[in-house]
Amino acid sequence: MQASITKWRESGLTQHGYCNQEQISTSTFSYWVRKLSREQMPERSSREVVQSFIPVELPKPEVLPVWQIEIGYPDGVQVRCAAGTDISIIKALIGLSNV
């Protein structure tokens, strides 16, 4: 069977195409391909650690500001400022930049 598998790999055909050409059962041929591939895999030592996951570092979630100042106008406009906002920015936002 090893010779057939080697011939198949060199043919460039799919397993199904090769089996049709050689009049071989596709399911039997697939079984032997899997079986012989497993047997040819190098055995891992019991001490060897196999890493199957790649560590991924995710950014820390953005912390939403806690609104310390909220000004609402009758026309629906709202000005919200987080804690520690510079007073000059607050003045500019509410139109008191001349004060």
PyRosetta script that sets phi, psi and omega in degrees:
from pyrosetta import init, pose_from_sequence

init()
pose = pose_from_sequence("MQASITKWRESGLTQHGYCNQEQISTSTFSYWVRKLSREQMPERSSREVVQSFIPVELPKPEVLPVWQIEIGYPDGVQVRCAAGTDISIIKALIGLSNV")
pose.set_psi(1, -33.0)
pose.set_omega(1, 179.7)
pose.set_phi(2, -57.9)
pose.set_psi(2, -38.5)
pose.set_omega(2, 179.9)
pose.set_phi(3, -65.0)
pose.set_psi(3, -39.3)
pose.set_omega(3, 178.3)
pose.set_phi(4, -65.8)
pose.set_psi(4, -39.8)
pose.set_omega(4, -179.7)
pose.set_phi(5, -66.4)
pose.set_psi(5, -42.1)
pose.set_omega(5, 178.0)
pose.set_phi(6, -62.8)
pose.set_psi(6, -43.5)
pose.set_omega(6, 178.7)
pose.set_phi(7, -61.9)
pose.set_psi(7, -41.6)
pose.set_omega(7, 178.5)
pose.set_phi(8, -62.0)
pose.set_psi(8, -47.4)
pose.set_omega(8, -178.4)
pose.set_phi(9, -61.1)
pose.set_psi(9, -38.0)
pose.set_omega(9, -179.9)
pose.set_phi(10, -74.2)
pose.set_psi(10, -21.5)
pose.set_omega(10, -176.2)
pose.set_phi(11, -73.6)
pose.set_psi(11, -28.1)
pose.set_omega(11, -176.3)
pose.set_phi(12, 80.2)
pose.set_psi(12, 2.3)
pose.set_omega(12, 179.1)
pose.set_phi(13, -83.5)
pose.set_psi(13, 161.8)
pose.set_omega(13, 170.7)
pose.set_phi(14, -72.6)
pose.set_psi(14, 164.8)
pose.set_omega(14, 177.6)
pose.set_phi(15, -59.0)
pose.set_psi(15, -43.4)
pose.set_omega(15, -178.8)
pose.set_phi(16, -62.0)
pose.set_psi(16, -46.2)
pose.set_omega(16, 179.9)
pose.set_phi(17, -62.8)
pose.set_psi(17, -43.0)
pose.set_omega(17, 179.4)
pose.set_phi(18, -64.0)
pose.set_psi(18, -44.2)
pose.set_omega(18, -179.5)
pose.set_phi(19, -63.7)
pose.set_psi(19, -38.8)
pose.set_omega(19, 176.3)
pose.set_phi(20, -62.9)
pose.set_psi(20, -44.4)
pose.set_omega(20, -178.4)
pose.set_phi(21, -63.2)
pose.set_psi(21, -41.2)
pose.set_omega(21, -176.1)
pose.set_phi(22, -93.8)
pose.set_psi(22, -0.7)
pose.set_omega(22, -179.1)
pose.set_phi(23, 56.4)
pose.set_psi(23, 51.7)
pose.set_omega(23, 178.5)
pose.set_phi(24, -115.8)
pose.set_psi(24, 147.3)
pose.set_omega(24, 175.6)
pose.set_phi(25, -66.2)
pose.set_psi(25, 124.7)
pose.set_omega(25, -178.9)
pose.set_phi(26, -62.1)
pose.set_psi(26, -41.7)
pose.set_omega(26, -177.5)
pose.set_phi(27, -66.7)
pose.set_psi(27, -39.3)
pose.set_omega(27, 178.2)
pose.set_phi(28, -67.2)
pose.set_psi(28, -43.6)
pose.set_omega(28, -179.8)
pose.set_phi(29, -61.8)
pose.set_psi(29, -44.8)
pose.set_omega(29, 178.9)
pose.set_phi(30, -60.8)
pose.set_psi(30, -39.6)
pose.set_omega(30, 177.3)
pose.set_phi(31, -58.2)
pose.set_psi(31, -47.6)
pose.set_omega(31, -177.7)
pose.set_phi(32, -69.0)
pose.set_psi(32, -34.0)
pose.set_omega(32, 176.6)
pose.set_phi(33, -61.9)
pose.set_psi(33, -47.0)
pose.set_omega(33, 179.4)
pose.set_phi(34, -64.5)
pose.set_psi(34, -46.2)
pose.set_omega(34, -177.2)
pose.set_phi(35, -61.7)
pose.set_psi(35, -48.3)
pose.set_omega(35, -178.1)
pose.set_phi(36, -70.6)
pose.set_psi(36, -31.6)
pose.set_omega(36, 176.6)
pose.set_phi(37, -64.9)
pose.set_psi(37, -42.1)
pose.set_omega(37, 178.3)
pose.set_phi(38, -64.2)
pose.set_psi(38, -40.2)
pose.set_omega(38, -178.9)
pose.set_phi(39, -67.2)
pose.set_psi(39, -30.6)
pose.set_omega(39, -177.4)
pose.set_phi(40, -84.7)
pose.set_psi(40, -10.6)
pose.set_omega(40, 178.9)
pose.set_phi(41, -69.3)
pose.set_psi(41, 136.0)
pose.set_omega(41, 177.7)
pose.set_phi(42, -66.0)
pose.set_psi(42, 137.9)
pose.set_omega(42, 178.7)
pose.set_phi(43, -73.6)
pose.set_psi(43, 143.1)
pose.set_omega(43, 178.2)
pose.set_phi(44, -93.4)
pose.set_psi(44, 140.5)
pose.set_omega(44, 177.9)
pose.set_phi(45, -69.6)
pose.set_psi(45, 153.9)
pose.set_omega(45, -178.0)
pose.set_phi(46, -65.9)
pose.set_psi(46, -19.2)
pose.set_omega(46, -179.9)
pose.set_phi(47, -88.0)
pose.set_psi(47, -15.9)
pose.set_omega(47, -177.7)
pose.set_phi(48, -72.3)
pose.set_psi(48, 130.9)
pose.set_omega(48, 179.3)
pose.set_phi(49, -94.0)
pose.set_psi(49, 125.8)
pose.set_omega(49, 179.2)
pose.set_phi(50, -97.5)
pose.set_psi(50, 120.5)
pose.set_omega(50, -179.4)
pose.set_phi(51, -97.3)
pose.set_psi(51, 112.2)
pose.set_omega(51, -177.6)
pose.set_phi(52, -103.2)
pose.set_psi(52, -7.1)
pose.set_omega(52, 178.2)
pose.set_phi(53, -122.6)
pose.set_psi(53, 146.0)
pose.set_omega(53, 176.1)
pose.set_phi(54, -101.1)
pose.set_psi(54, 125.7)
pose.set_omega(54, -180.0)
pose.set_phi(55, -65.1)
pose.set_psi(55, 138.4)
pose.set_omega(55, -179.6)
pose.set_phi(56, -124.6)
pose.set_psi(56, 130.3)
pose.set_omega(56, 176.4)
pose.set_phi(57, -100.3)
pose.set_psi(57, 122.5)
pose.set_omega(57, 179.2)
pose.set_phi(58, -97.5)
pose.set_psi(58, 143.7)
pose.set_omega(58, 177.1)
pose.set_phi(59, -66.2)
pose.set_psi(59, 150.9)
pose.set_omega(59, 178.3)
pose.set_phi(60, -66.2)
pose.set_psi(60, 142.6)
pose.set_omega(60, -179.7)
pose.set_phi(61, -63.6)
pose.set_psi(61, 144.3)
pose.set_omega(61, -179.8)
pose.set_phi(62, -69.7)
pose.set_psi(62, 130.9)
pose.set_omega(62, 178.8)
pose.set_phi(63, -88.7)
pose.set_psi(63, 123.0)
pose.set_omega(63, 179.6)
pose.set_phi(64, -74.2)
pose.set_psi(64, 141.6)
pose.set_omega(64, -177.7)
pose.set_phi(65, -68.0)
pose.set_psi(65, 150.0)
pose.set_omega(65, 172.7)
pose.set_phi(66, -93.7)
pose.set_psi(66, 120.3)
pose.set_omega(66, -176.9)
pose.set_phi(67, -73.1)
pose.set_psi(67, 119.0)
pose.set_omega(67, 177.2)
pose.set_phi(68, -94.3)
pose.set_psi(68, -29.9)
pose.set_omega(68, -178.8)
pose.set_phi(69, -127.5)
pose.set_psi(69, 129.4)
pose.set_omega(69, 176.4)
pose.set_phi(70, -139.2)
pose.set_psi(70, 122.2)
pose.set_omega(70, -179.2)
pose.set_phi(71, -118.2)
pose.set_psi(71, 125.6)
pose.set_omega(71, 179.6)
pose.set_phi(72, -113.9)
pose.set_psi(72, 132.2)
pose.set_omega(72, 178.6)
pose.set_phi(73, -101.7)
pose.set_psi(73, 155.6)
pose.set_omega(73, -177.5)
pose.set_phi(74, -58.5)
pose.set_psi(74, -27.7)
pose.set_omega(74, -177.8)
pose.set_phi(75, -83.0)
pose.set_psi(75, 5.1)
pose.set_omega(75, 176.8)
pose.set_phi(76, 98.5)
pose.set_psi(76, -9.3)
pose.set_omega(76, 178.8)
pose.set_phi(77, -69.7)
pose.set_psi(77, 136.1)
pose.set_omega(77, 178.2)
pose.set_phi(78, -127.4)
pose.set_psi(78, 137.6)
pose.set_omega(78, 175.6)
pose.set_phi(79, -115.8)
pose.set_psi(79, 123.4)
pose.set_omega(79, 179.5)
pose.set_phi(80, -123.3)
pose.set_psi(80, 134.8)
pose.set_omega(80, 179.4)
pose.set_phi(81, -128.5)
pose.set_psi(81, 137.5)
pose.set_omega(81, 178.7)
pose.set_phi(82, -78.3)
pose.set_psi(82, 163.7)
pose.set_omega(82, 177.5)
pose.set_phi(83, -58.6)
pose.set_psi(83, 136.8)
pose.set_omega(83, 176.9)
pose.set_phi(84, 87.0)
pose.set_psi(84, 6.0)
pose.set_omega(84, 179.0)
pose.set_phi(85, -67.3)
pose.set_psi(85, 135.8)
pose.set_omega(85, -179.5)
pose.set_phi(86, -61.5)
pose.set_psi(86, 135.1)
pose.set_omega(86, -177.1)
pose.set_phi(87, -60.3)
pose.set_psi(87, -31.7)
pose.set_omega(87, 179.8)
pose.set_phi(88, -66.2)
pose.set_psi(88, -32.4)
pose.set_omega(88, 177.3)
pose.set_phi(89, -69.9)
pose.set_psi(89, -40.1)
pose.set_omega(89, 179.1)
pose.set_phi(90, -63.4)
pose.set_psi(90, -43.5)
pose.set_omega(90, 179.0)
pose.set_phi(91, -60.8)
pose.set_psi(91, -42.6)
pose.set_omega(91, -179.7)
pose.set_phi(92, -65.2)
pose.set_psi(92, -37.9)
pose.set_omega(92, -178.7)
pose.set_phi(93, -67.3)
pose.set_psi(93, -35.2)
pose.set_omega(93, -177.4)
pose.set_phi(94, -99.8)
pose.set_psi(94, 8.2)
pose.set_omega(94, 174.9)
pose.set_phi(95, 79.4)
pose.set_psi(95, 25.8)
pose.set_omega(95, 178.2)
pose.set_phi(96, -108.5)
pose.set_psi(96, 27.6)
pose.set_omega(96, -175.6)
pose.set_phi(97, -65.8)
pose.set_psi(97, -17.3)
pose.set_omega(97, 178.0)
pose.set_phi(98, -86.6)
pose.set_psi(98, -6.4)
pose.set_omega(98, -176.9)
pose.set_phi(99, -83.1)
pose.dump_pdb("model.pdb")
